[in-house]
Amino acid sequence: MHDTVTAYLDRLGLDAEPPSLLALTRLHQAHVERIPYETFWLHLAENWGIDPVESFRRAATTRRGGYCFQLNGGLHTLLSRLGYRVSINPANVHGAEGPERIKLENHAAIIAEGLPCESNPQGRWWVDVGLADALHEQVPLMNATVHQGIMQFGVEAVGEDGVGDWHLTADPSCWVAGVSMADKPVNMNGFVDRHHFNVHSPESGYAKVVTAQLRQLNGKTILRGCVLTKHDGTLVTTHTSASLPEWLDVLKDEFGLTFENVPAESLTALWTKVQHIHRQWLQSCDNK
């Protein structure tokens, strides 16, 4: 396991160090900058699960990413191995419609404890590398407004009639409006049913468009289908891949994603599907 921790840290470009708030910040920032939120595994029918140790090993030994359950599960395992006091907690990622109590299982967030500072004497932190284009580093688990580069987030305790115990209000530029979280440690096994829904249900948004995303302090890099969008402060640029080799180069150069163990015919089939969806989207735009 020690070798796997070292490999994980190597991927993040970091050395092992004792638990501290500054070290946690470095880990969080490097994670969202280097290990992509991605759904290629789903569209390639790779049958990934959400076992935290499995996610931990994959992040350490391959150049792939994952989605929320896998990214936060892998990081939780790494932090535990490094000596941090951390827990997995049930959460609800939601849009503008607001949180729903019944859906307090569509996301798994991390709480880290025992890391006090002057502005957060309780030393409890919301850690989350599974929100794609949102958090660049952890946020204090207390009523607070947090600025991360040009983005702003709000954290507040939830009243008795609300959903969960804490709520994160995302910056308006993010793909999510907010996240509700219960301050109640759980096992990742509790999310298996939701993971099955995400992978297999025709209503799952994850199965509709393949994506890869990384976060930077003042921007984000997002691929949806064959369209790459880069946000750098106020500047937004886009690029559409025109061939499979070009697409794979973009994935490698922009996200560090490589597919050594994926059959070539599977990548070709996915590229064909992506092209078809893109053409349909272009036609729908022309018809408006």
PEGI-V982806 format. One record per residue. RES is the residue in three letters. SS is DSSP state (A for helix, B for strand, O for the rest). NEAR is the number of other C-alpha atoms within 12 Angstrom. D_LAST is the distance of its C-alpha to the last C-alpha in Angstrom with 2 decimals. Layout:
RES/SS/NEAR/D_LAST  RES/SS/NEAR/D_LAST
This chain:
MET/O/18/55.30  HIS/A/14/56.46  ASP/A/16/55.16  THR/A/26/51.73  VAL/A/32/51.67  THR/A/24/52.62  ALA/A/24/49.90  TYR/A/38/47.26  LEU/A/33/48.53  ASP/A/23/48.61  ARG/A/30/44.92  LEU/A/28/44.37  GLY/O/20/46.72  LEU/O/22/49.14  ASP/O/18/52.80  ALA/O/26/54.20  GLU/O/20/55.49  PRO/O/17/56.81  PRO/O/25/54.40  SER/O/24/53.54  LEU/A/31/50.68  LEU/A/17/50.21  ALA/A/24/50.30  LEU/A/41/47.71  THR/A/29/45.42  ARG/A/25/45.87  LEU/A/39/45.13  HIS/A/42/41.94  GLN/A/33/40.56  ALA/A/31/41.46  HIS/A/46/39.94  VAL/A/44/36.41  GLU/A/37/36.68  ARG/A/41/38.06  ILE/O/49/37.30  PRO/O/46/33.59  TYR/B/43/31.72  GLU/B/43/30.40  THR/O/38/29.38  PHE/A/39/30.21  TRP/A/32/33.28  LEU/A/32/31.27  HIS/A/32/28.98  LEU/O/27/32.11  ALA/O/20/33.94  GLU/O/19/36.74  ASN/O/17/37.79  TRP/O/27/38.52  GLY/O/32/40.18  ILE/O/34/40.63  ASP/O/26/44.39  PRO/A/33/44.97  VAL/A/28/47.64  GLU/A/28/45.52  SER/A/33/42.67  PHE/A/39/45.32  ARG/A/32/46.74  ARG/A/32/43.43  ALA/A/39/42.45  ALA/A/33/45.90  THR/A/25/46.24  THR/O/26/42.81  ARG/O/29/39.97  ARG/O/38/37.45  GLY/O/48/36.02  GLY/B/46/34.73  TYR/O/43/32.98  CYS/A/47/34.48  PHE/A/49/37.36  GLN/A/44/38.42  LEU/A/47/38.16  ASN/A/47/39.95  GLY/A/43/42.36  GLY/A/42/43.34  LEU/A/52/43.77  HIS/A/44/45.79  THR/A/34/48.12  LEU/A/42/48.53  LEU/A/38/49.30  SER/A/28/51.79  ARG/A/26/53.53  LEU/O/27/53.78  GLY/O/22/55.50  TYR/O/29/52.84  ARG/B/27/52.94  VAL/B/35/49.49  SER/B/33/47.96  ILE/B/41/44.80  ASN/B/38/43.27  PRO/B/38/40.68  ALA/B/44/37.50  ASN/B/36/34.12  VAL/B/39/31.03  HIS/B/30/28.55  GLY/O/19/25.32  ALA/O/16/24.93  GLU/O/11/26.29  GLY/O/22/29.67  PRO/O/32/32.29  GLU/O/24/33.47  ARG/A/22/37.12  ILE/A/17/36.63  LYS/A/24/34.50  LEU/O/33/37.14  GLU/O/37/37.16  ASN/O/36/33.78  HIS/B/42/35.16  ALA/B/49/38.62  ALA/B/50/39.74  ILE/B/47/43.05  ILE/B/40/45.66  ALA/B/37/48.26  GLU/B/31/51.53  GLY/O/22/54.64  LEU/O/31/53.07  PRO/O/19/54.00  CYS/B/16/53.49  GLU/O/10/54.23  SER/O/19/50.83  ASN/B/20/50.67  PRO/O/16/54.28  GLN/O/17/53.42  GLY/O/24/52.04  ARG/O/29/49.25  TRP/B/39/45.85  TRP/B/48/42.42  VAL/B/44/41.73  ASP/O/48/38.33  VAL/O/47/37.00  GLY/O/46/34.55  LEU/O/46/31.80  ALA/O/41/29.96  ASP/O/41/28.85  ALA/O/49/31.03  LEU/O/49/34.82  HIS/O/42/36.58  GLU/O/37/39.98  GLN/O/40/41.64  VAL/B/43/41.67  PRO/B/40/44.72  LEU/O/37/45.03  MET/O/26/45.80  ASN/O/24/44.13  ALA/B/22/42.74  THR/B/21/39.98  VAL/B/27/39.58  HIS/B/23/38.18  GLN/B/25/37.31  GLY/O/21/36.45  ILE/O/23/33.58  MET/B/29/32.59  GLN/B/25/34.18  PHE/B/33/35.01  GLY/B/30/36.95  VAL/B/30/39.47  GLU/B/28/41.20  ALA/B/24/43.50  VAL/O/23/42.17  GLY/O/13/44.19  GLU/O/10/45.66  ASP/O/11/42.76  GLY/O/20/40.12  VAL/O/31/38.87  GLY/O/30/41.07  ASP/O/29/43.37  TRP/B/37/41.24  HIS/B/39/37.69  LEU/B/46/35.82  THR/B/38/33.09  ALA/O/35/30.85  ASP/O/27/29.63  PRO/O/18/26.15  SER/O/23/24.96  CYS/O/30/25.93  TRP/O/22/23.93  VAL/O/28/26.35  ALA/O/26/27.22  GLY/B/34/30.80  VAL/B/48/33.49  SER/B/42/36.39  MET/B/43/39.54  ALA/B/35/42.80  ASP/B/31/45.96  LYS/B/20/47.37  PRO/B/21/48.00  VAL/O/24/46.94  ASN/O/22/47.10  MET/A/37/44.04  ASN/A/23/44.90  GLY/A/23/43.47  PHE/A/32/39.92  VAL/A/23/40.31  ASP/A/20/38.61  ARG/A/29/35.54  HIS/A/30/35.49  HIS/A/24/35.71  PHE/A/19/32.71  ASN/A/30/30.67  VAL/A/29/31.64  HIS/A/19/31.60  SER/O/16/29.46  PRO/O/12/26.11  GLU/O/12/25.07  SER/O/17/25.98  GLY/A/17/23.37  TYR/A/31/25.74  ALA/A/26/25.38  LYS/O/23/21.60  VAL/O/27/21.28  VAL/O/34/24.33  THR/B/35/25.09  ALA/B/47/27.90  GLN/B/46/28.55  LEU/B/42/31.41  ARG/B/39/32.33  GLN/B/33/34.20  LEU/O/26/35.89  ASN/O/27/33.36  GLY/B/31/30.36  LYS/B/39/28.86  THR/B/40/27.81  ILE/B/38/25.10  LEU/B/38/23.95  ARG/B/32/21.21  GLY/O/40/21.03  CYS/O/36/21.56  VAL/B/32/20.19  LEU/B/32/23.02  THR/B/27/22.55  LYS/B/29/25.70  HIS/B/25/26.35  ASP/B/20/29.57  GLY/O/19/30.23  THR/O/14/27.66  LEU/B/13/26.56  VAL/B/16/23.62  THR/B/18/23.28  THR/B/18/21.30  HIS/B/20/22.37  THR/B/23/21.00  SER/O/24/23.88  ALA/O/21/24.02  SER/O/19/27.00  LEU/A/25/28.97  PRO/A/16/31.85  GLU/A/19/29.67  TRP/A/32/27.99  LEU/A/30/31.49  ASP/A/20/32.72  VAL/A/31/30.04  LEU/A/35/31.02  LYS/A/22/34.66  ASP/A/16/34.49  GLU/A/28/32.14  PHE/A/34/33.07  GLY/O/28/36.40  LEU/O/34/35.13  THR/O/26/37.09  PHE/O/23/37.38  GLU/O/15/40.96  ASN/O/16/41.52  VAL/O/21/38.26  PRO/O/14/38.57  ALA/A/16/36.77  GLU/A/14/35.31  SER/A/22/33.70  LEU/A/27/31.97  THR/A/20/30.87  ALA/A/18/29.46  LEU/A/30/27.54  TRP/A/29/26.16  THR/A/20/25.02  LYS/A/22/23.25  VAL/A/33/21.61  GLN/A/26/20.40  HIS/A/17/18.98  ILE/A/21/17.04  HIS/A/24/15.79  ARG/A/19/14.64  GLN/A/15/12.77  TRP/A/19/11.05  LEU/A/14/10.27  GLN/A/12/8.91  SER/A/11/6.57  CYS/A/10/5.44  ASP/A/9/5.58  ASN/O/8/3.80  LYS/O/7/0.00
